[in-house]
Amino acid sequence: MNFTVVDKWNDMDFGGSGLVGTINLPREVIVGKLGESTQINSERIKERWLIKFEDGKAATIFKDYKCGDNEWCVGGFGAYDKKTKENLSLRAVKQLFNI
């Protein structure tokens, strides 16, 4: 699965994304695959990764103030697999980490 991690928010790629699920992984696993996160100066979000997949999907992984130690929020868009009802952005992130 080919992907690019970008450090600048682009409304065309990520604007309008919202929480689509969570994943449970140690931070070191995410950093090992995606590199260091973009640091955010926000009360709610401390760090994030912006991911663009070769098939056009976009997703974010971010640490929200509500998340547990190894819990990470996944942001994406409202596109779902019609058969499984699984969110496509969340599925792409899970496939990226073999979850």
C-alpha positions in Angstrom: 0.0 0.0 0.0 1.6 3.3 -1.1 1.0 6.4 0.9 2.5 9.8 1.6 2.7 11.6 4.9 2.3 15.3 4.6 2.9 18.0 7.2 0.6 20.8 5.9 -3.1 20.7 6.1 -4.7 21.2 2.6 -8.4 21.8 2.7 -8.8 20.0 -0.6 -7.4 16.8 0.9 -8.4 16.9 4.5 -11.0 19.6 5.0 -14.3 18.3 6.2 -12.7 15.1 7.7 -14.1 13.8 10.9 -13.6 11.1 13.5 -14.2 7.7 11.9 -12.8 5.4 14.5 -9.8 4.6 16.7 -6.8 2.3 16.6 -4.8 0.9 19.5 -1.1 0.9 18.9 2.0 2.1 20.8 3.3 5.4 19.6 6.6 3.8 18.6 4.8 1.6 16.0 3.2 4.6 14.4 6.4 6.6 14.3 8.2 3.5 12.9 5.9 3.4 10.0 5.1 7.2 9.4 8.0 9.1 11.0 7.6 11.7 13.7 4.3 13.5 14.0 3.5 17.1 13.3 3.3 18.8 16.7 0.1 20.8 17.2 -0.3 23.6 19.7 -3.8 22.9 20.7 -5.6 22.1 23.9 -7.4 19.2 22.3 -4.9 17.7 19.8 -1.3 17.3 20.7 0.1 15.6 17.6 -1.1 14.2 14.2 -0.1 12.6 11.0 -1.8 13.5 7.7 -1.8 10.5 5.2 -2.6 10.5 1.5 -3.0 7.1 -0.1 -2.3 6.3 -3.7 -5.9 5.5 -4.4 -7.0 9.0 -3.3 -8.2 8.2 0.2 -7.0 10.6 2.9 -6.8 9.9 6.7 -5.5 11.5 9.8 -4.1 9.8 12.9 -4.1 12.1 16.0 -3.9 12.0 19.7 -7.0 13.6 21.2 -7.2 14.6 24.8 -9.8 11.9 25.4 -7.7 9.0 24.1 -6.1 6.5 26.4 -2.3 5.7 26.3 -2.2 3.6 23.2 -5.5 4.8 21.7 -5.3 7.0 18.6 -8.1 8.7 16.8 -8.5 8.2 13.1 -10.1 11.0 11.0 -11.4 10.5 7.5 -14.5 10.9 5.3 -17.9 9.4 5.2 -17.2 6.8 2.5 -18.2 3.3 3.5 -17.9 -0.2 2.0 -21.4 -1.0 1.1 -21.0 -4.7 2.0 -19.2 -4.4 5.3 -20.3 -0.9 6.3 -16.7 -0.2 7.3 -15.4 3.3 6.8 -12.8 3.3 4.0 -10.4 5.8 5.6 -10.3 3.7 8.8 -9.9 0.5 6.8 -6.9 2.0 4.9 -5.2 3.0 8.2 -5.9 -0.5 9.6 -4.4 -2.1 6.5 -1.4 0.2 6.7 -0.6 -1.2 10.2 -1.9 -4.8 9.5 -4.6 -4.5 12.2 
